[in-house]
Amino acid sequence: MADRRKTPNAQLRAAREDRFQMSRQEFAELVVETGQEMGEPVGCTARLVAAWEDGEVRMPRAVYRRILTQLTGHTMAELGFRSGSAPAPPAVPTITAANRPEAQEPAAGRRASLADSAGACLSLIPSRAAADRAPGRIGIGDVRAIDQVVTQLFAHDHDHGSAALRRDAAQALHTAYQWMQDGTYTQTTGRRLRSATGHLAIAAGWLSFDSGRPADARSLYSEALATARIADDPGLEAHAFGCLSLLAKASGRPREAISAAQGAQAAARSHGTARMLSLFAMREAAGWALMGDASATDRAIVRAHHLYAQGPAEADPTWLDFFQPGELAGLEALARADLGQRERAAAGAEQAVLLFGDNFARNRSLYTGDIAIHHAVKSRPEPEAAAEAAGRALAYLPTVRSDRLLRQLHNVESALARHADVPAVADWLEEYRTTVSC
Protein backbone atom coordinates (compact mmCIF):
# COMPACT_ATOMS: atom_id res chain seq x y z
CA MET A 1 0.00 0.00 0.00
CA ALA A 2 1.41 3.38 -1.02
CA ASP A 3 2.18 5.88 1.70
CA ARG A 4 0.44 9.14 0.95
CA ARG A 5 2.02 11.13 3.75
CA LYS A 6 4.18 14.03 2.63
CA THR A 7 7.63 14.59 4.08
CA PRO A 8 8.62 18.28 3.92
CA ASN A 9 11.93 18.91 2.22
CA ALA A 10 13.84 20.76 4.92
CA GLN A 11 17.14 20.65 3.02
CA LEU A 12 15.84 22.47 -0.05
CA ARG A 13 14.02 25.03 2.07
CA ALA A 14 17.19 25.65 4.11
CA ALA A 15 19.20 26.11 0.93
CA ARG A 16 16.69 28.65 -0.38
CA GLU A 17 16.32 30.59 2.86
CA ASP A 18 19.83 30.38 4.33
CA ARG A 19 22.17 30.10 1.37
CA PHE A 20 20.28 32.10 -1.26
CA GLN A 21 18.18 34.20 1.16
CA MET A 22 15.32 34.29 -1.32
CA SER A 23 11.55 34.03 -1.26
CA ARG A 24 9.96 31.22 -3.19
CA GLN A 25 9.12 33.60 -6.02
CA GLU A 26 12.69 34.87 -6.19
CA PHE A 27 14.07 31.33 -6.14
CA ALA A 28 11.68 30.29 -8.92
CA GLU A 29 12.90 33.22 -11.01
CA LEU A 30 16.51 32.16 -10.35
CA VAL A 31 15.68 28.62 -11.52
CA VAL A 32 14.16 30.04 -14.72
CA GLU A 33 17.20 32.28 -15.27
CA THR A 34 19.62 29.39 -14.71
CA GLY A 35 17.64 27.21 -17.10
CA GLN A 36 17.84 29.89 -19.78
CA GLU A 37 21.60 30.11 -19.32
CA MET A 38 21.82 26.33 -19.74
CA GLY A 39 19.63 26.39 -22.84
CA GLU A 40 16.80 24.64 -20.96
CA PRO A 41 13.83 27.01 -20.74
CA VAL A 42 11.38 26.17 -17.96
CA GLY A 43 8.37 27.82 -16.37
CA CYS A 44 9.21 27.39 -12.70
CA THR A 45 6.81 29.17 -10.34
CA ALA A 46 6.63 29.82 -6.61
CA ARG A 47 3.86 27.23 -6.50
CA LEU A 48 6.23 24.59 -7.88
CA VAL A 49 8.95 25.53 -5.38
CA ALA A 50 6.33 25.17 -2.63
CA ALA A 51 5.42 21.72 -3.93
CA TRP A 52 9.10 20.70 -3.74
CA GLU A 53 9.53 22.03 -0.22
CA ASP A 54 6.23 20.67 1.09
CA GLY A 55 7.05 17.19 -0.18
CA GLU A 56 4.24 17.07 -2.74
CA VAL A 57 6.88 16.33 -5.40
CA ARG A 58 9.29 13.63 -4.28
CA MET A 59 11.65 14.08 -7.24
CA PRO A 60 11.64 16.95 -9.79
CA ARG A 61 11.46 16.32 -13.50
CA ALA A 62 14.76 15.63 -15.25
CA VAL A 63 15.15 19.17 -16.57
CA TYR A 64 14.74 20.62 -13.07
CA ARG A 65 17.19 18.07 -11.66
CA ARG A 66 19.83 19.32 -14.08
CA ILE A 67 19.09 22.98 -13.30
CA LEU A 68 19.06 22.53 -9.53
CA THR A 69 22.34 20.62 -9.62
CA GLN A 70 23.93 23.36 -11.70
CA LEU A 71 22.48 26.07 -9.46
CA THR A 72 23.40 24.60 -6.09
CA GLY A 73 26.27 22.21 -6.80
CA HIS A 74 24.44 19.48 -4.87
CA THR A 75 22.85 16.18 -5.85
CA MET A 76 19.13 15.61 -5.53
CA ALA A 77 19.67 13.49 -2.41
CA GLU A 78 21.75 16.26 -0.84
CA LEU A 79 18.91 18.67 -1.60
CA GLY A 80 16.46 16.42 0.22
CA PHE A 81 14.65 14.87 -2.73
CA ARG A 82 13.68 11.21 -2.57
CA SER A 83 13.26 8.72 -5.38
CA GLY A 84 11.86 5.24 -5.19
CA SER A 85 14.09 2.22 -5.65
CA ALA A 86 16.28 3.99 -8.19
CA PRO A 87 16.48 7.38 -9.89
CA ALA A 88 13.71 7.36 -12.45
CA PRO A 89 11.12 9.61 -14.03
CA PRO A 90 8.33 10.54 -11.61
CA ALA A 91 5.36 8.21 -11.57
CA VAL A 92 2.02 9.31 -12.93
CA PRO A 93 -0.52 8.19 -10.31
CA THR A 94 -4.26 8.15 -10.37
CA ILE A 95 -6.57 7.25 -7.53
CA THR A 96 -7.80 4.04 -9.13
CA ALA A 97 -7.94 0.69 -7.42
CA ALA A 98 -6.37 -2.14 -8.36
CA ASN A 99 8.84 11.47 -16.23
CA ARG A 100 9.22 12.17 -18.06
CA PRO A 101 12.14 10.13 -19.45
CA GLU A 102 15.29 11.88 -20.41
CA ALA A 103 15.50 12.77 -24.09
CA GLN A 104 18.93 11.12 -24.19
CA GLU A 105 17.72 7.72 -22.94
CA PRO A 106 17.74 4.83 -25.42
CA ALA A 107 14.39 4.27 -27.11
CA ALA A 108 13.84 0.97 -25.31
CA GLY A 109 14.44 2.71 -21.98
CA ARG A 110 11.94 5.42 -22.84
CA ARG A 111 9.28 2.85 -23.69
CA ALA A 112 9.94 0.94 -20.48
CA SER A 113 9.68 4.16 -18.46
CA LEU A 114 6.38 4.94 -20.14
CA ALA A 115 4.95 1.59 -19.21
CA ASP A 116 6.22 1.84 -15.64
CA SER A 117 4.89 5.35 -15.07
CA ALA A 118 1.50 4.56 -16.57
CA GLY A 119 1.26 1.41 -14.48
CA ALA A 120 2.10 3.37 -11.36
CA CYS A 121 -1.23 5.15 -11.83
CA LEU A 122 -2.67 2.44 -9.59
CA SER A 123 -0.56 3.24 -6.57
CA LEU A 124 -1.47 6.60 -5.05
CA ILE A 125 -4.59 5.95 -2.98
CA PRO A 126 -5.24 2.21 -3.10
CA SER A 127 -6.34 2.08 0.52
CA ARG A 128 -9.59 3.82 -0.35
CA ALA A 129 -10.16 2.92 -3.96
CA ALA A 130 -9.40 -0.80 -3.64
CA ALA A 131 -11.89 -1.43 -0.86
CA ASP A 132 -15.51 -2.25 -1.58
CA ARG A 133 -16.73 -0.20 1.33
CA ALA A 134 -17.85 3.33 2.06
CA PRO A 135 -14.97 5.80 1.71
CA GLY A 136 -15.35 6.97 5.31
CA ARG A 137 -13.90 10.24 6.55
CA ILE A 138 -12.33 12.43 3.87
CA GLY A 139 -9.68 14.89 4.96
CA ILE A 140 -7.52 17.59 3.43
CA GLY A 141 -4.79 15.00 2.81
CA ASP A 142 -7.14 13.14 0.49
CA VAL A 143 -7.92 16.35 -1.38
CA ARG A 144 -4.21 17.04 -1.80
CA ALA A 145 -3.77 13.53 -3.15
CA ILE A 146 -6.30 14.32 -5.90
CA ASP A 147 -4.42 17.55 -6.65
CA GLN A 148 -1.21 15.56 -6.96
CA VAL A 149 -2.88 13.15 -9.37
CA VAL A 150 -3.96 16.05 -11.60
CA THR A 151 -0.47 17.61 -11.56
CA GLN A 152 1.26 14.39 -12.48
CA LEU A 153 -1.28 13.42 -15.13
CA PHE A 154 -0.64 16.71 -16.92
CA ALA A 155 3.14 16.40 -16.49
CA HIS A 156 3.16 12.93 -18.05
CA ASP A 157 0.73 13.95 -20.78
CA HIS A 158 2.88 16.91 -21.85
CA ASP A 159 5.69 14.52 -22.74
CA HIS A 160 3.92 11.41 -23.93
CA GLY A 161 0.30 12.06 -24.82
CA SER A 162 -2.79 10.45 -23.39
CA ALA A 163 -3.02 6.89 -24.66
CA ALA A 164 -1.66 5.18 -21.54
CA LEU A 165 -3.50 7.39 -19.08
CA ARG A 166 -7.07 7.98 -20.23
CA ARG A 167 -8.69 4.95 -18.60
CA ASP A 168 -6.75 5.36 -15.37
CA ALA A 169 -7.84 9.00 -15.21
CA ALA A 170 -11.47 7.99 -15.74
CA GLN A 171 -11.25 5.46 -12.91
CA ALA A 172 -9.60 8.04 -10.67
CA LEU A 173 -12.45 10.44 -11.38
CA HIS A 174 -14.97 7.72 -10.54
CA THR A 175 -13.27 7.25 -7.18
CA ALA A 176 -13.27 11.00 -6.48
CA TYR A 177 -16.99 11.17 -7.25
CA GLN A 178 -17.52 8.24 -4.87
CA TRP A 179 -15.72 10.19 -2.15
CA MET A 180 -18.01 13.17 -2.72
CA GLN A 181 -21.11 11.00 -2.76
CA ASP A 182 -20.44 8.58 0.10
CA GLY A 183 -17.69 10.12 2.20
CA THR A 184 -18.05 12.34 5.25
CA TYR A 185 -16.20 15.64 5.47
CA THR A 186 -16.42 19.17 6.78
CA GLN A 187 -17.92 22.00 4.76
CA THR A 188 -14.47 23.45 4.03
CA THR A 189 -13.07 20.10 2.96
CA GLY A 190 -16.16 19.45 0.86
CA ARG A 191 -15.69 22.68 -1.06
CA ARG A 192 -12.03 21.86 -1.71
CA LEU A 193 -12.92 18.28 -2.63
CA ARG A 194 -15.38 19.52 -5.24
CA SER A 195 -12.80 21.86 -6.75
CA ALA A 196 -10.12 19.16 -6.83
CA THR A 197 -12.57 16.74 -8.46
CA GLY A 198 -13.48 19.39 -11.03
CA HIS A 199 -9.83 19.81 -11.97
CA LEU A 200 -9.52 16.02 -12.23
CA ALA A 201 -12.54 16.01 -14.57
CA ILE A 202 -10.75 18.55 -16.74
CA ALA A 203 -7.61 16.40 -16.79
CA ALA A 204 -9.69 13.36 -17.79
CA GLY A 205 -11.44 15.48 -20.42
CA TRP A 206 -8.15 16.64 -21.84
CA LEU A 207 -6.90 13.06 -22.10
CA SER A 208 -10.13 12.12 -23.88
CA PHE A 209 -9.69 15.03 -26.29
CA ASP A 210 -6.09 14.06 -27.03
CA SER A 211 -7.26 10.46 -27.57
CA GLY A 212 -9.74 11.50 -30.24
CA ARG A 213 -12.88 11.30 -28.09
CA PRO A 214 -14.35 14.82 -28.29
CA ALA A 215 -17.81 13.78 -27.07
CA ASP A 216 -16.32 12.34 -23.87
CA ALA A 217 -14.20 15.46 -23.45
CA ARG A 218 -17.21 17.74 -23.83
CA SER A 219 -19.14 15.80 -21.19
CA LEU A 220 -16.23 15.93 -18.75
CA TYR A 221 -15.60 19.64 -19.31
CA SER A 222 -19.30 20.34 -18.76
CA GLU A 223 -19.17 18.34 -15.52
CA ALA A 224 -16.20 20.42 -14.41
CA LEU A 225 -18.07 23.63 -15.22
CA ALA A 226 -21.07 22.55 -13.17
CA THR A 227 -18.79 21.52 -10.29
CA ALA A 228 -17.05 24.90 -10.41
CA ARG A 229 -20.33 26.73 -9.97
CA ILE A 230 -21.44 24.50 -7.09
CA ALA A 231 -18.05 24.96 -5.40
CA ASP A 232 -18.04 28.71 -6.16
CA ASP A 233 -14.58 28.34 -7.74
CA PRO A 234 -14.06 30.96 -10.49
CA GLY A 235 -10.60 29.63 -11.32
CA LEU A 236 -12.01 26.20 -12.10
CA GLU A 237 -14.88 27.80 -14.00
CA ALA A 238 -12.43 29.75 -16.16
CA HIS A 239 -10.38 26.63 -16.84
CA ALA A 240 -13.47 24.66 -17.87
CA PHE A 241 -14.66 27.44 -20.19
CA GLY A 242 -11.18 27.64 -21.74
CA CYS A 243 -11.21 23.91 -22.44
CA LEU A 244 -14.69 24.09 -23.94
CA SER A 245 -13.43 26.87 -26.21
CA LEU A 246 -10.54 24.73 -27.41
CA LEU A 247 -12.87 21.80 -28.04
CA ALA A 248 -15.37 23.97 -29.94
CA LYS A 249 -12.63 25.34 -32.17
CA ALA A 250 -11.31 21.85 -32.88
CA SER A 251 -14.85 20.76 -33.75
CA GLY A 252 -15.32 23.60 -36.23
CA ARG A 253 -17.67 25.75 -34.11
CA PRO A 254 -16.01 29.19 -34.06
CA ARG A 255 -18.86 31.17 -32.49
CA GLU A 256 -19.05 28.74 -29.59
CA ALA A 257 -15.26 28.89 -29.26
CA ILE A 258 -15.37 32.69 -29.01
CA SER A 259 -18.23 32.71 -26.49
CA ALA A 260 -16.57 30.10 -24.27
CA ALA A 261 -13.24 31.95 -24.38
CA GLN A 262 -14.97 35.18 -23.40
CA GLY A 263 -16.70 33.32 -20.58
CA ALA A 264 -13.30 32.09 -19.40
CA GLN A 265 -11.95 35.64 -19.37
CA ALA A 266 -14.98 36.93 -17.46
CA ALA A 267 -14.51 34.24 -14.78
CA ALA A 268 -10.75 34.74 -14.60
CA ARG A 269 -10.94 38.50 -14.07
CA SER A 270 -12.11 37.96 -10.50
CA HIS A 271 -9.66 35.18 -9.64
CA GLY A 272 -7.16 34.55 -12.38
CA THR A 273 -3.78 35.88 -13.36
CA ALA A 274 -2.39 37.71 -16.36
CA ARG A 275 -1.07 34.43 -17.77
CA MET A 276 -4.50 32.83 -17.50
CA LEU A 277 -6.13 35.78 -19.22
CA SER A 278 -3.45 35.65 -21.92
CA LEU A 279 -4.25 32.00 -22.68
CA PHE A 280 -7.97 32.67 -22.86
CA ALA A 281 -7.37 35.66 -25.14
CA MET A 282 -5.50 33.28 -27.44
CA ARG A 283 -8.44 30.88 -27.30
CA GLU A 284 -10.67 33.76 -28.40
CA ALA A 285 -8.24 34.61 -31.20
CA ALA A 286 -8.49 31.02 -32.44
CA GLY A 287 -12.24 31.34 -32.74
CA TRP A 288 -12.05 34.64 -34.60
CA ALA A 289 -9.43 33.18 -36.96
CA LEU A 290 -11.64 30.20 -37.76
CA MET A 291 -14.40 32.67 -38.63
CA GLY A 292 -11.97 34.50 -40.93
CA ASP A 293 -12.08 37.79 -39.01
CA ALA A 294 -8.47 38.96 -39.23
CA SER A 295 -9.03 42.25 -37.37
CA ALA A 296 -10.67 40.61 -34.35
CA THR A 297 -7.98 37.92 -34.40
CA ASP A 298 -5.20 40.50 -34.33
CA ARG A 299 -6.82 42.40 -31.46
CA ALA A 300 -7.10 39.24 -29.37
CA ILE A 301 -3.51 38.22 -30.17
CA VAL A 302 -2.16 41.64 -29.21
CA ARG A 303 -4.10 41.48 -25.94
CA ALA A 304 -2.71 38.00 -25.26
CA HIS A 305 0.89 39.12 -25.82
CA HIS A 306 0.40 42.20 -23.64
CA LEU A 307 -0.96 40.10 -20.79
CA TYR A 308 1.75 37.46 -21.17
CA ALA A 309 4.46 40.14 -21.00
CA GLN A 310 3.34 40.95 -17.44
CA GLY A 311 5.15 37.80 -16.42
CA PRO A 312 4.31 34.84 -14.21
CA ALA A 313 2.59 35.19 -10.85
CA GLU A 314 2.67 33.17 -7.68
CA ALA A 315 -1.05 32.56 -8.13
CA ASP A 316 -0.56 30.89 -11.53
CA PRO A 317 -2.14 27.41 -11.26
CA THR A 318 -0.02 24.32 -11.86
CA TRP A 319 -2.05 23.30 -14.91
CA LEU A 320 -0.89 26.49 -16.63
CA ASP A 321 2.74 25.29 -16.69
CA PHE A 322 2.37 24.24 -20.35
CA PHE A 323 1.71 27.85 -21.39
CA GLN A 324 5.33 28.62 -22.12
CA PRO A 325 6.59 31.17 -24.66
CA GLY A 326 6.69 28.32 -27.16
CA GLU A 327 2.99 27.65 -26.68
CA LEU A 328 2.17 31.34 -27.05
CA ALA A 329 4.02 31.39 -30.38
CA GLY A 330 2.43 28.12 -31.45
CA LEU A 331 -1.12 29.24 -30.73
CA GLU A 332 -0.56 32.40 -32.74
CA ALA A 333 0.82 30.27 -35.58
CA LEU A 334 -2.35 28.17 -35.57
CA ALA A 335 -4.48 31.31 -35.82
CA ARG A 336 -2.34 32.60 -38.69
CA ALA A 337 -2.81 29.31 -40.51
CA ASP A 338 -6.59 29.51 -40.16
CA LEU A 339 -6.43 32.99 -41.67
CA GLY A 340 -4.46 31.58 -44.61
CA GLN A 341 -1.25 33.39 -43.59
CA ARG A 342 0.96 30.37 -44.27
CA GLU A 343 4.34 32.13 -44.27
CA ARG A 344 3.71 33.68 -40.85
CA ALA A 345 2.25 30.39 -39.61
CA ALA A 346 5.34 28.43 -40.67
CA ALA A 347 7.68 30.94 -39.02
CA GLY A 348 5.60 30.94 -35.85
CA ALA A 349 5.53 27.15 -35.63
CA GLU A 350 9.32 27.02 -36.08
CA GLN A 351 9.70 29.57 -33.30
CA ALA A 352 7.40 27.53 -31.05
CA VAL A 353 9.46 24.37 -31.47
CA LEU A 354 12.70 26.25 -30.77
CA LEU A 355 11.31 27.95 -27.68
CA PHE A 356 10.09 24.67 -26.20
CA GLY A 357 13.62 23.28 -26.28
CA ASP A 358 13.51 19.70 -24.99
CA ASN A 359 10.28 20.16 -23.05
CA PHE A 360 6.64 19.36 -23.83
CA ALA A 361 7.34 16.69 -26.44
CA ARG A 362 3.71 16.19 -27.47
CA ASN A 363 3.16 19.87 -28.28
CA ARG A 364 6.53 20.05 -30.07
CA SER A 365 5.53 17.07 -32.20
CA LEU A 366 2.26 18.73 -33.23
CA TYR A 367 3.86 22.06 -34.09
CA THR A 368 6.59 20.26 -36.04
CA GLY A 369 3.86 18.61 -38.09
CA ASP A 370 2.37 22.06 -38.66
CA ILE A 371 5.70 23.24 -40.06
CA ALA A 372 5.68 20.42 -42.60
CA ILE A 373 2.12 21.21 -43.70
CA HIS A 374 2.77 24.94 -44.04
CA HIS A 375 5.85 24.37 -46.19
CA ALA A 376 3.93 21.92 -48.38
CA VAL A 377 0.83 24.02 -49.05
CA LYS A 378 1.97 27.65 -49.04
CA SER A 379 1.84 29.63 -52.28
CA ARG A 380 5.46 28.78 -53.09
CA PRO A 381 5.84 25.25 -51.70
CA GLU A 382 9.14 24.02 -50.28
CA PRO A 383 8.77 20.23 -50.42
CA GLU A 384 12.31 19.48 -49.18
CA ALA A 385 11.79 21.65 -46.11
CA ALA A 386 8.40 20.03 -45.61
CA ALA A 387 9.94 16.56 -45.76
CA GLU A 388 12.64 17.51 -43.28
CA ALA A 389 10.06 18.76 -40.77
CA ALA A 390 7.87 15.73 -41.44
CA GLY A 391 10.80 13.48 -40.57
CA ARG A 392 11.23 15.27 -37.25
CA ALA A 393 7.51 14.89 -36.50
CA LEU A 394 7.52 11.18 -37.31
CA ALA A 395 10.47 10.61 -34.97
CA TYR A 396 8.24 11.37 -31.98
CA LEU A 397 6.54 8.00 -32.43
CA PRO A 398 6.13 5.86 -30.35
CA THR A 399 7.34 7.93 -27.38
CA VAL A 400 4.42 10.33 -27.86
CA ARG A 401 1.18 8.37 -27.93
CA SER A 402 -1.49 10.82 -28.97
CA ASP A 403 -4.36 10.40 -31.39
CA ARG A 404 -3.86 14.03 -32.37
CA LEU A 405 -0.28 13.29 -33.41
CA LEU A 406 -1.45 10.36 -35.55
CA ARG A 407 -4.08 12.59 -37.18
CA GLN A 408 -1.47 15.29 -37.70
CA LEU A 409 0.88 12.84 -39.43
CA HIS A 410 -2.00 11.74 -41.65
CA ASN A 411 -2.57 15.38 -42.56
CA VAL A 412 1.14 15.74 -43.32
CA GLU A 413 0.92 12.73 -45.64
CA SER A 414 -2.01 14.30 -47.48
CA ALA A 415 -0.17 17.61 -47.83
CA LEU A 416 3.01 15.95 -49.12
CA ALA A 417 1.30 13.55 -51.53
CA ARG A 418 1.22 16.23 -54.21
CA HIS A 419 5.02 16.44 -54.04
CA ALA A 420 5.64 12.68 -54.21
CA ASP A 421 7.96 13.12 -57.20
CA VAL A 422 10.51 14.88 -54.95
CA PRO A 423 12.96 12.20 -53.68
CA ALA A 424 13.04 13.47 -50.08
CA VAL A 425 9.25 13.49 -49.96
CA ALA A 426 9.01 10.03 -51.52
CA ASP A 427 11.41 8.70 -48.87
CA TRP A 428 9.37 10.21 -46.07
CA LEU A 429 6.09 8.86 -47.44
CA GLU A 430 7.56 5.36 -47.55
CA GLU A 431 8.93 5.69 -44.01
CA TYR A 432 5.62 7.03 -42.70
CA ARG A 433 3.55 4.25 -44.26
CA THR A 434 5.95 1.63 -42.96
CA THR A 435 5.92 3.10 -39.46
CA VAL A 436 2.17 3.47 -39.06
CA SER A 437 1.45 0.03 -40.51
CA CYS A 438 3.63 -1.69 -37.87
Summary of the structure (lengths in Angstrom):
residues: 438
radius of gyration: 21.7
end to end distance: 38.1
largest distance: 68.7
contacts: 1565
relative contact order: 0.08
helix: 69%
strand: 0%
